[in-house]
């Protein structure tokens, strides 16, 4: 079953993080912009972001600054490149 691009919710997202210890990084703010309807949603912890994504049942999320925030991406999400998008 392929991705239905027109019906799949699409967002841009960004995290603000801080590191207190060498191996501990925390999300203290996140924001998502819904490309389809111009709605803006934000929160202040990673758990709320995960719940936000679960609510939309596998949305397409384009991460801002993925080079820096990739650790979050790999912990919670599946990278699924699709040449049809």
Buried (B, 14 or more C-beta within 10 A) or exposed (E): EEEEEEEBBBBBBBBEBEEEEEEEBEBEBBBBBBEEEEEEBBBEEBEBBBEBBEEBEEBBBBBEEBEEBEEBBEEEEEEEEEEEE
